[in-house]
Amino acid sequence: MASPQSLSEHDRREVAAWAADCAERVLPLFEAEAPDDERPRDAIARARAFALGELDVAGEIRRRFVASRAAHSVSSPAAKAAAWAAGQAAAVAHMGAHALGAAGYSAKAAALAAPDDGGSNEIAWQLEHMTEPVRFALRLLPLLGTDTSGPLGTGLLASGILGENIRAIQDAL
């Protein structure tokens, strides 16, 4: 039985482009520290290609952690969060819930770069740039912390600022 966090392949393709948009908005925070490290930018491009049906699920599942490893090549928390956002966007091919992870990490990166905002402007942008199919697909996901069969379980995404960001997005849906 598939996890309720998986989403259908069609719905994963719908949310992949939105997750890539979220990650790309904070990518400059990573690139300022590691301009020659292409892993996050490549992950965002792969998420977009997956959304267009140009990449297969199996190939992307194998490559989903590549961008996240780029977080080890930077030192600032904002740059690390930006790398994680790109990694989460690429992982949407594996499990749809990673789209909320990409959005959560993007808002975290934005909040770390501009602490006075706390990421609320980023979350507002994310919500404004959801298409109706993206909203529909994200509404299919279980609420954060209610299902332990994936990234929206009780682990890292459910804690701290990441959890607050994802809860804000889910509440707004």
N, C-alpha and C positions, 0 to 999 in steps of 0.2 A: 504494500500500500504506500502510495506516495505521500510525502509530507504536505500538509496544507500550506507550507511556506514555499513549495516548489513553483506553483502556478503552471499553467499549460505552456507549451512552447510558444504558442501565439501570444499569450499574455507576457511572457518573458521578453519576447521581441518588442512588444509595445513599450515596456518600461525600460528597456536597455538604453534607448536613445535619451530618455529623460535622465537616467542615471549618469550617462556620459556628459550631458549638459551640466549637471550639478558638479561633477568632478572637474570639468574643464574650467569652470569659473574660478576655482581656487588653485588650478595648476601653476599659475605664475609664482605662487608662494614656494612651491617645490623647485621650479626652474631657476629661481633667483639664487638658490643655494647649490643646485646641481644642474647647470645648464646643458651638460653633455650627457646626462642620463636620460635616455629616451623611453625607459620602461613605462612610466606613467602615461606619457603621451601615446605610446603604442597601445596601451591597454584601453585608453579612451577610444582610439580609432577602431580597435577590435570590437568594443561594445557597440559602436555605431554600425560597423559592418555586420555584426550579428543581428542587430535590429533590422537591417535591410535584407536579411536572409542570405547574406553572402558567405557566412561562416557556419560550419556545422557545430552542433552542440558538443559532441565528443571531443573534438579538437580544442574547443574553448575550455572545457572542463579540465583538461590536462594542463592548460596554460594559465589558469585563473589566479595563481599565487605569484606570478612573475612580477607584476607591478608593485605589489605590497612589499616585496623584498627591497625595493628602492628606498623605503623608509629608513633603512639602515645606513644609507649614504648621505643623509642630512642630519643636522643637529637640532634645529628649532622644532618645537612641538607643532607649530602651524604647518611647516613643510612636511613633517611626518604624517600629519592628518591628511594633507593633500594627496600624498602617495597612497595612503590607505583608501581614500575616496576613489582613486583611479582603480585600485585593485578590486574594490567592491563593485564598481561599475562593470569590470570585465567578468566578475563572478556571477553576474545576472544570468549568463548562459546556463549556469549550473542550477541556480536557485533564485527565483524571483525576489525573495526577501532581501537579497543583497542590494536591490535598488534603494531600499530604505537605509541600508548601511552606507551606501554612497552618499545619499543626501545627508545623513547624520554626520558623517566625517567631514563633508564639505562645510556644513554649518559650524562644526567644531573648528575647522581651519580658519574660517572667516572670523569666528569669535576670538580665536587666539591672536589673529592679526589685528583686530580692532576690538579690544575688550569692552569698550563702552557700549557697543552694540549687542554683544552677547550672542550673535548669530541670528537675531530675530529678522534682520533685513534679508539675510540669505534664505531663511525659511520662507519668508513672504515671497521672495522671487521664485523659489522652487514651487510653491503652491500656485502662483500665477502662471507658471509655464508648464503646467500639467495639461495635457489634452484630456478629453473625456474618456478615451480608452485607457489612458494611464490611471486616471482616478478610479475607474471601474476595476482595473486589475489590482491596484493597491488596496482597494476595499476588500478584496477577496482574502487578503493576508490576515492571519490571526493577530490580535493585539499583542504588542510587545510584552514578553514575559508569560504569556498564557499557553504557549506550545513549545515544548523543549526539543522538537525535532529539527531544528535548524537555527540560523543566525539570530532569529527574533526570540530565542529562548531566554534563559535567565543569566546568560553570560555577559561578555564584554559589551555588546550593543545595548544591553538593557541597563547598564550602569552609568553613573555620572552624567556628564554633558551629552554623551551619545544617546543615552536613554531619554533624556529630557528633549533632545532634538527630534528623535523618532516619535516620541509620544505627542509632541506638538504637531507634527505632520499628520499622524494618524487621527488625532482629535479634530483637526481641521477637515479631514476627509468626510 
